[in-house]
Amino acid sequence: MMMMMDNELIITGAFLGAGLLAYVVIPGLLVMWDRVLDHMESGGNGK
């Protein structure tokens, strides 16, 4: 019984952690990619 509970907690924590990580990382990657594309389009001369 106790082992089962621990496993559920670990799995729930892993899902929550992965969800939170994706929630933070994905928008950050999109913003960075957007900046890289802007930089390449402008030829690297600031904005």
Sequence and secondary structure as in RCSB ss.txt:
>XXXX:A:sequence
MMMMMDNELIITGAFLGAGLLAYVVIPGLLVMWDRVLDHMESGGNGK
>XXXX:A:secstr
 HHHHHHHHHHHHHHHHHHHHHHHHHHHHHHHHHHHHHHHHTTTS  
